[in-house]
Amino acid sequence: MADFKIPKATAKRLPLYYRYLNFLHNAGKEKVSSTELSEAVKVDSATIRRDFSYFGALGKRGYGYDVDSLLAFFAKTLNQDHLTNVALIGVGNLGHALLNYNFRQTNSVRISAAFDVNPDITGTIQSGVPIYPMDELETQLKDQQIDIVILTVPTQAAQDITDRLTKAGVHGILNFTPLRISVPDTVRVQNVDLVNELQTLIYFIDHYSNRPKEEAKQ
Ligand SMILES: NC(=O)c1ccc[n+]([C@@H]2O[C@H](COP(=O)([O-])OP(=O)(O)OC[C@H]3O[C@@H](n4cnc5c(N)ncnc54)[C@H](O)[C@@H]3O)[C@@H](O)[C@H]2O)c1
């Protein structure tokens, strides 16, 4: 990201805006209003205008936003204008699915190296990505200049690996394990928890849905 500070909630919405702007660009659209954006990304237009205001005057009243310049701006802000290589540690059920997916939606992020302790898979290439043994972790991360890692190992292995990653100079960990890993201030952790997401969804449906109460209980 560019080095100015924006609120975390705004930062989280940027990829959403970026994806829709890309869609508009590919459809040949030159202008978009905040109302139109709002309907597409399901964020209210006042929030969109406020989000955009953090980046300076990007839109004009009654005219909307210029798609290409917004897109170029967000691409730069989100570092979409260059390729980020990430590593994946733990090529089991989940790791394998992520390798197979490998962020096909975007050209700016890809898993370029994977690591595991299982000798049956180390030394092989899966979905085009080489699987290295864990004793090559530090050298490969350094040689490939990787400083972002996806962690899909069993819980009990997560902290030791995190400590190694921290020592190796990694700056970001996308943590799929249920363990809340400890890291120094120099490392940012993003936790992904599908159970949490589902429970949040269920909570919102139960408490904020417009469905009649009786139907919601079934
Ligand atoms: N966040 C979520 O929503 C979500 C969903 C599913 C699974 N998970 C978590 O993701 C993790 C992986 O789940 P899974 O079902 O793929 O498990 P899995 O057992 O299929 O895969 C784990 C892989 O990690 C490897 N491994 C074990 N110890 C290692 C070590 N010290 N270093 C490197 N690799 C090691 C194993 O060889 C295996 O390939 C678990 O912690 C699980 O709880 C999270």
The ligand as an SDF file (V2000), in Angstrom:
LIG
                    3D

 44 48  0  0  0  0  0  0  0  0999 V2000
   -9.4780  -20.8070    8.9700 N   0  0  0  0  0  0  0  0  0  0  0  0
  -10.3330  -21.7000    8.5490 C   0  0  0  0  0  0  0  0  0  0  0  0
  -11.4590  -21.3990    8.2410 O   0  0  0  0  0  0  0  0  0  0  0  0
   -9.8680  -23.1210    8.4700 C   0  0  0  0  0  0  0  0  0  0  0  0
  -10.5550  -24.0770    7.7210 C   0  0  0  0  0  0  0  0  0  0  0  0
  -10.0110  -25.3460    7.6610 C   0  0  0  0  0  0  0  0  0  0  0  0
   -8.8390  -25.6350    8.3190 C   0  0  0  0  0  0  0  0  0  0  0  0
   -8.2200  -24.6660    9.0640 N   0  0  0  0  0  0  0  0  0  0  0  0
   -6.9410  -24.8930    9.7530 C   0  0  0  0  0  0  0  0  0  0  0  0
   -5.9290  -24.9570    8.7570 O   0  0  0  0  0  0  0  0  0  0  0  0
   -4.9080  -25.8330    9.1760 C   0  0  0  0  0  0  0  0  0  0  0  0
   -4.7110  -26.9380    8.1480 C   0  0  0  0  0  0  0  0  0  0  0  0
   -5.9010  -27.7180    8.0320 O   0  0  0  0  0  0  0  0  0  0  0  0
   -5.9330  -28.9610    7.0240 P   0  0  0  0  0  0  0  0  0  0  0  0
   -7.2890  -29.5280    7.0890 O   0  0  0  0  0  0  0  0  0  0  0  0
   -5.3870  -28.5310    5.6910 O   0  0  0  0  0  0  0  0  0  0  0  0
   -4.8910  -29.9530    7.7470 O   0  0  0  0  0  0  0  0  0  0  0  0
   -4.0480  -31.1100    7.0830 P   0  0  0  0  0  0  0  0  0  0  0  0
   -3.6460  -32.0120    8.1900 O   0  0  0  0  0  0  0  0  0  0  0  0
   -4.7500  -31.6920    5.8990 O   0  0  0  0  0  0  0  0  0  0  0  0
   -2.7410  -30.3520    6.5260 O   0  0  0  0  0  0  0  0  0  0  0  0
   -1.7000  -29.8800    7.3300 C   0  0  0  0  0  0  0  0  0  0  0  0
   -0.3950  -29.9210    6.5080 C   0  0  0  0  0  0  0  0  0  0  0  0
    0.6250  -29.3130    7.2930 O   0  0  0  0  0  0  0  0  0  0  0  0
    1.7930  -30.1350    7.2110 C   0  0  0  0  0  0  0  0  0  0  0  0
    2.5860  -29.9350    8.4140 N   0  0  0  0  0  0  0  0  0  0  0  0
    2.4380  -30.4880    9.6440 C   0  0  0  0  0  0  0  0  0  0  0  0
    3.3690  -30.0270   10.4910 N   0  0  0  0  0  0  0  0  0  0  0  0
    4.1230  -29.1510    9.7720 C   0  0  0  0  0  0  0  0  0  0  0  0
    5.2650  -28.3530   10.1020 C   0  0  0  0  0  0  0  0  0  0  0  0
    5.8030  -28.3410   11.3250 N   0  0  0  0  0  0  0  0  0  0  0  0
    5.8030  -27.5930    9.1250 N   0  0  0  0  0  0  0  0  0  0  0  0
    5.2620  -27.6000    7.8790 C   0  0  0  0  0  0  0  0  0  0  0  0
    4.1990  -28.3330    7.5170 N   0  0  0  0  0  0  0  0  0  0  0  0
    3.6360  -29.0940    8.4600 C   0  0  0  0  0  0  0  0  0  0  0  0
    1.2560  -31.5670    7.0780 C   0  0  0  0  0  0  0  0  0  0  0  0
    2.2140  -32.4300    6.5130 O   0  0  0  0  0  0  0  0  0  0  0  0
    0.0590  -31.3390    6.1610 C   0  0  0  0  0  0  0  0  0  0  0  0
    0.4150  -31.4090    4.7980 O   0  0  0  0  0  0  0  0  0  0  0  0
   -5.3370  -26.3510   10.5600 C   0  0  0  0  0  0  0  0  0  0  0  0
   -4.7330  -25.5480   11.5470 O   0  0  0  0  0  0  0  0  0  0  0  0
   -6.8440  -26.1710   10.5470 C   0  0  0  0  0  0  0  0  0  0  0  0
   -7.3680  -26.0100   11.8470 O   0  0  0  0  0  0  0  0  0  0  0  0
   -8.7220  -23.4410    9.1190 C   0  0  0  0  0  0  0  0  0  0  0  0
  1  2  1  0
  2  3  2  0
  2  4  1  0
  4  5  1  0
  4 44  2  0
  5  6  2  0
  6  7  1  0
  7  8  2  0
  8  9  1  0
  8 44  1  0
  9 10  1  0
  9 42  1  0
 10 11  1  0
 11 12  1  0
 11 40  1  0
 12 13  1  0
 13 14  1  0
 14 15  2  0
 14 16  1  0
 14 17  1  0
 17 18  1  0
 18 19  2  0
 18 20  1  0
 18 21  1  0
 21 22  1  0
 22 23  1  0
 23 24  1  0
 23 38  1  0
 24 25  1  0
 25 26  1  0
 25 36  1  0
 26 27  1  0
 26 35  1  0
 27 28  2  0
 28 29  1  0
 29 30  1  0
 29 35  2  0
 30 31  1  0
 30 32  2  0
 32 33  1  0
 33 34  2  0
 34 35  1  0
 36 37  1  0
 36 38  1  0
 38 39  1  0
 40 41  1  0
 40 42  1  0
 42 43  1  0
M  CHG  2   8   1  16  -1
M  END
$$$$
